[in-house]
Amino acid sequence: MLIVIGVLCGLVISESDRRSPAESSKLDNHAVAQAGATIQAPAAAARPAKPSPAVLAGAAPPGAVAAAMRPASATLNAAAPYTPEKFRATHKKTFGGCTGELELTRTALRFRCPKSELDFPIDEIANAHKDGVVLKSGEKYHFAIANHSKDQAEAIFNTWLSRVQPAAQQNSAF
């Protein structure tokens, strides 16, 4: 009799690991009722198993094929438009700087102050660099953005450039 109870307890424990709490309580009640009787197959064996959705390894998610066939220009146009941002900023220079307005748009970086104007199209910018940018020519331009720390300014430039120039590799190791 103890062997029968031990086997039933083992079945209950192994089945409860594979079942939801509601199903486990049903099985426990069934096992208690059957404790004095002969061992029977679990109720789950009589029921067909619920099929689970199968995902094939390496299968493309829905819509991926259409996206892969779409030209790159269509992908860029489908992206959410970039809202230009304007900041009060100081262009950092070795011999003095100039305070004015920094504008980051989808197509360019523009800076205007009483002493000078900077206008760099996106295709001239190689990378974000610290709190500014480095041009493909190698020239670096840095800005102190009002009410923002140097780290916040760096994040602004990295985020802006990654959104408007996704193919650009962002790093500040220059």
C-alpha positions in Angstrom: 0.0 0.0 0.0 2.8 2.4 0.8 4.4 1.7 -2.5 1.2 2.6 -4.3 0.9 5.9 -2.4 4.6 6.7 -3.1 4.2 6.1 -6.8 1.0 8.3 -6.9 2.8 11.1 -5.0 5.7 10.8 -7.5 3.2 11.1 -10.4 1.5 14.1 -8.8 4.7 15.9 -8.2 6.0 15.3 -11.7 2.7 16.3 -13.3 2.4 19.4 -11.1 5.7 20.7 -12.5 4.2 20.5 -16.0 0.7 21.9 -15.2 -0.9 25.2 -14.3 -1.9 25.6 -10.6 -5.6 25.0 -11.5 -4.8 21.7 -13.3 -2.5 20.7 -10.4 -5.3 21.0 -7.8 -7.6 18.8 -10.0 -4.9 16.2 -10.2 -4.2 16.3 -6.5 -7.9 15.7 -5.8 -8.0 12.8 -8.3 -4.9 11.3 -6.7 -6.4 11.4 -3.2 -9.6 9.7 -4.4 -7.5 7.0 -6.1 -5.1 6.4 -3.2 -6.7 3.0 -2.2 -7.4 1.9 -5.7 -5.1 0.6 -8.5 -2.8 3.0 -10.3 -4.5 4.6 -13.3 -3.0 6.7 -16.2 -3.1 10.5 -15.6 -6.1 12.3 -17.0 -3.9 14.4 -19.3 -3.0 11.2 -21.2 -6.6 10.9 -22.3 -6.8 14.5 -23.6 -5.0 15.6 -26.7 -2.2 18.1 -26.0 -2.8 21.7 -27.0 -0.7 22.6 -30.1 1.7 25.5 -29.7 2.7 27.8 -32.5 6.0 26.6 -34.1 8.6 29.1 -35.2 11.1 27.8 -37.6 14.7 28.7 -36.9 15.9 31.2 -39.5 12.4 32.0 -40.7 11.8 35.7 -41.5 9.1 37.5 -39.4 6.0 38.6 -41.3 6.7 41.6 -43.5 10.5 41.1 -43.4 10.6 40.0 -47.0 8.7 43.0 -48.2 10.9 45.3 -46.2 14.0 43.7 -47.6 12.8 44.2 -51.1 12.0 47.9 -50.5 14.7 50.3 -51.8 16.7 52.1 -49.1 15.4 55.5 -50.1 11.8 54.3 -49.4 12.9 53.1 -46.0 14.3 56.5 -45.1 11.2 58.3 -46.3 9.0 56.0 -44.4 10.7 56.9 -41.1 9.2 59.4 -38.9 10.2 62.9 -39.9 12.9 64.6 -37.7 11.7 67.7 -36.0 14.4 70.4 -36.1 15.8 71.3 -32.7 17.1 74.8 -31.7 19.4 75.5 -28.8 21.1 78.6 -27.4 24.7 77.6 -27.6 28.3 78.8 -27.7 30.7 77.7 -30.4 33.8 76.7 -28.6 37.0 78.1 -30.1 40.6 78.3 -28.8 40.6 82.1 -28.9 37.1 82.9 -27.7 33.8 81.7 -28.8 30.6 83.1 -30.1 27.1 82.6 -28.5 24.2 82.2 -30.8 21.6 79.7 -32.1 22.4 76.1 -32.9 19.9 74.4 -35.1 19.9 70.6 -35.8 17.7 69.6 -38.7 17.2 66.5 -40.8 19.5 67.9 -43.5 22.1 70.1 -41.8 23.8 71.6 -38.7 23.4 75.4 -38.6 24.9 77.8 -36.1 24.4 81.6 -36.3 26.0 84.1 -34.0 26.9 87.8 -34.5 30.5 86.9 -35.5 29.9 84.0 -37.9 27.6 81.5 -39.5 28.2 77.8 -39.8 26.2 75.6 -42.1 27.1 71.9 -42.6 25.0 69.6 -44.7 24.6 66.1 -43.3 26.7 64.6 -46.1 29.7 66.7 -45.0 29.5 65.4 -41.4 31.6 62.3 -40.7 30.6 61.7 -37.1 29.4 63.0 -33.8 32.4 63.9 -31.7 32.1 64.7 -28.0 29.9 67.8 -27.7 30.0 68.5 -31.4 30.8 67.0 -34.8 33.8 66.2 -37.0 33.5 66.8 -40.7 34.7 64.5 -43.4 37.5 67.0 -44.0 38.7 66.3 -40.4 37.7 69.7 -38.9 36.0 69.5 -35.5 33.3 71.9 -34.2 32.3 71.8 -30.5 29.5 73.6 -28.7 28.4 74.4 -25.2 24.6 74.1 -25.1 22.9 76.4 -22.6 21.4 74.6 -19.6 22.9 71.3 -20.7 26.0 69.5 -19.3 28.8 68.4 -21.6 27.5 64.8 -21.4 24.0 66.0 -22.3 25.3 67.9 -25.3 27.2 64.8 -26.4 24.0 62.8 -26.2 22.1 65.4 -28.2 24.7 65.3 -31.0 24.9 61.4 -31.0 21.1 61.1 -31.0 20.6 63.7 -33.7 23.2 62.3 -36.0 22.0 58.7 -35.5 18.5 59.7 -36.5 19.3 61.8 -39.5 22.3 59.8 -40.7 21.6 56.1 -39.7 24.5 54.7 -41.7 27.0 56.9 -39.8 29.1 55.1 -37.2 28.8 56.9 -34.0 31.8 57.1 -31.7 33.7 59.7 -29.8 37.2 58.1 -30.2 38.4 60.7 -32.7 
